[in-house]
Amino acid sequence: MGSVLTYFLGYPEDNIVDLKVGLTGREKRLVRESWSVLRVQSVNTGVAIMTSYFQQYPQYQKVFPAFKDVPLDELAASKKFQAHCQNIVSTLSNAIDALNDVDLMEAILHTAGERHGRRGQGRQEFIDLKGVIIEVMKGALKSRFSTEVEAAWNKTIDVLYLKIFEGIESSVSIDHEHK
């Protein structure tokens, strides 16, 4: 919660832009507060995101050997699928927790990008995933997902993706060096 002074005066860091990530204190707080609601049910949140993703972009399900032949309506019951969804939510949670420790955040996301890059996944898959994440959050949080919260999330995801994309690109350049 906050102190009585915070209630009346607001958070002192709200309007200060963190130059390393380009987010204000308020944007970070809005993202953390809204994510805290969804991360409690991390498996369900991840399953909702990934099933929506595969529903909108069925071609991406084919990339996952463990899930490619599983009918979409059966995926949510698969423990392998749930584990993958949990990993996605954990990575996102870790990155959000590290918004004030940019070096840690970059390391988390760079590693995730490298993993995806080595599997042949690129920027477009993440760009498509962004809209799905926003829509799932909007549906789950309803009126709590205000236009201000949505704008903070769009900006935050863009920041996170920059680091993931760097990881993807470094994995591609590493692969070319070894060939």
LINSULJO-V202189 format. One line per field, one symbol per residue. phi: phi as a letter, one per 40 degrees, with the letter a starting at -180 (. if undefined). psi: psi as a letter, one per 30 degrees, with the letter a starting at -180 (. if undefined). burial: I if it has 24 or more other ideal C-beta (glycine too) atoms within 12 Angstrom, else O. A space follows every 50 residues. Layout:
phi=???
psi=???
burial=???
This chain:
phi=.accccdcbgcccdccccccbgbcdcccccccccccccccbdcccccccc ccccccbdccccccdcbcbcddcbddcccccdccccccccccccccccdc bdccdccdccccccdccccgcbcdccdccdccdccccdcccfcccccccc cccdcccdcccdccccccccccccccccc
psi=blleeeeefakegegkkjfffgkleeeeeeeeeeefeefeheeeeeeeee eeeeeeifffeffjeffegkkeffeffkeeeeeeeeeeeeeeeeeefgff ieeeeeeeeeeeeeeeefggkaeeeeeeeeeeeeeeeeeefbffileeee eeeeeeeeeeeeeeeeeeeeeeeeeeef.
burial=OOOOOOOOOOOOOOOOOIOOIOIIOIIIIIIIIIIOOIIOOIIOIIIIII IIIIOOOOOIIOOIOOIOOOOIOOIIOIOOIIOIIIOIIOIIIIIIOIIO OIOOIIOIIIIIIIOIIOOOIIOOIIOIIIOIIIOIIIOIIOOOIOOOII OIIIIIIIIIIIIIIIIIOIIIOOOOOOO
